[in-house]
Amino acid sequence: MILLTPSSGFFQCTNKLFLRERANWVQLKEFARKNAANALSVANMVMGMASILSSLNGHHYAACWLVLIGYLLDLADGAVARRLNACSVLGAKLDDFADFTTFGIATSLLLRTPSLLDNLLCMCYVLSVLVRLVFFSSGIPFMYRGLPCIYSSAILSCTSLLTGGNMAVLRVTAVAMILFMVSQGFYPHDRVLESQAWKKVVYVGGVVMVFCSSFPPACVYYLLWSVSYILFPTALWSCKV
């Protein structure tokens, strides 16, 4: 009995340590599940802030490229949240703030020049993104009212890269995107990663293009992707299709 007591105490201590480690591991997994989508939203916001800094420091290509990376992150965060059953009020607020940073402020700076009119256009673009995010709830399941700002940003970024920052083209494109965003038109929820296999292939192609391709093919790819959403929203991109 005297010999067994220390051994018994050792096993009890070991068992407590094992159970504590297991509980910590379970808590860590739960934390990761709840915050995986939030991490993607924060990453999107970081891309937006990096794009802002790039624009302010004259690194035009980097600014556009970072917006396109934010595009991919924004499409992924909602899908991850729904997949992991981790949708939350905090996640929705983070997503909106990240969208405003990347697709509002960062994208508008692609239009910035010393001209007063161009600066006014920048402000109008930011305000249209704000209005789109805050006020344009369609009230219809699986539908947006007004063009989602992610697509207008991708179109502006790609146009800027392909034209070498031609301001005449960018001004016309920006005005068109503003009108699309504040329009009363309806657009389907673009759950690319939760729909047909070909849409997932399109997303994977976007990842490959932005990280493994030179900018002209990647820009054409994202431009076609975004323009097709405007031209054929329900026929191609509805999550019900």
GIPE-V784238 format. One record per pair of residues at least 12 apart in sequence whose ideal C-beta (glycine too) atoms are under 8 Angstrom apart, sorted by the first residue. I is the first residue (numbers start at 1). J is the second residue. Records with the same first field share a line. If there is no record, write none. Layout:
I=J + J
//
This chain:
33=84 + 86
34=84 + 86 + 88
35=86
36=80 + 81 + 84 + 86
37=77 + 78 + 80 + 81 + 84 + 86 + 87 + 91
38=77 + 88 + 90 + 91 + 94
40=73 + 76 + 77 + 80
41=73 + 74 + 77 + 91 + 94 + 95 + 97 + 98
42=94 + 98
43=73
44=70 + 73 + 74 + 77 + 95 + 98 + 99 + 101 + 102
45=94 + 97 + 98 + 101 + 102
47=66 + 67 + 69 + 70 + 73 + 102 + 106
48=66 + 67 + 70 + 98 + 101 + 102 + 103 + 105 + 106
49=101 + 106
50=62 + 66
51=63 + 64 + 66 + 67 + 70 + 102 + 106 + 107 + 109
52=101 + 105 + 106 + 109
54=66
55=106 + 109 + 110 + 112
56=109
60=110 + 160 + 165
61=161 + 215
63=106 + 109 + 110
64=110 + 157 + 158 + 160 + 161
65=157 + 161 + 210 + 215
66=102 + 106
67=102 + 103 + 106 + 107 + 110 + 153 + 154 + 157
68=154 + 157 + 158 + 210 + 218 + 222
69=210
70=98 + 102 + 103 + 106 + 153
71=150 + 153 + 154 + 206 + 222
72=203 + 206 + 207 + 210
73=98
74=95 + 98 + 99 + 102 + 103 + 150
75=150 + 190 + 192 + 193 + 203
76=193
77=91 + 95 + 98
78=95 + 191
79=191 + 192 + 193 + 194
82=194
83=194
96=133
99=129 + 133 + 149 + 150
100=129 + 130 + 133
102=153
103=129 + 149 + 150 + 152 + 153
104=125 + 126 + 129 + 130 + 133 + 149
105=126
106=153
107=125 + 129 + 149 + 152 + 153 + 156 + 157
108=122 + 123 + 125 + 126 + 129
109=122
110=156 + 157 + 160 + 165 + 170
111=125 + 156 + 167 + 170 + 171 + 174
113=167
118=167 + 171
121=171 + 174 + 175
124=178
125=174 + 177 + 178
128=177 + 178 + 181 + 182
129=149 + 152 + 181
131=181 + 182
132=146 + 147 + 148 + 149 + 181 + 182
133=149
136=182
138=186
140=186
142=188 + 189 + 238 + 239 + 240
143=186 + 187 + 188 + 189
144=186 + 187 + 188 + 189
145=184 + 185 + 186 + 187
146=180 + 181 + 182 + 183 + 184 + 185 + 187
147=177 + 180 + 181 + 183 + 185 + 187 + 230
148=187 + 190
149=181
151=226 + 229 + 230
152=177 + 178 + 180 + 181 + 226
154=222 + 223 + 225 + 226
155=173 + 177 + 223 + 226 + 227
156=170 + 173 + 174 + 177
157=219 + 222
158=219 + 220 + 222 + 223 + 226
159=173 + 223
161=215 + 216 + 219
162=216 + 219 + 220 + 223
180=230
186=233
187=229 + 233
188=233 + 234 + 237 + 238 + 239 + 240
189=238 + 239
190=229 + 237 + 239
191=239
192=237
194=239
195=239 + 241
196=241
199=237
202=225
205=221
206=221 + 222 + 225
209=221 + 222
210=222
//
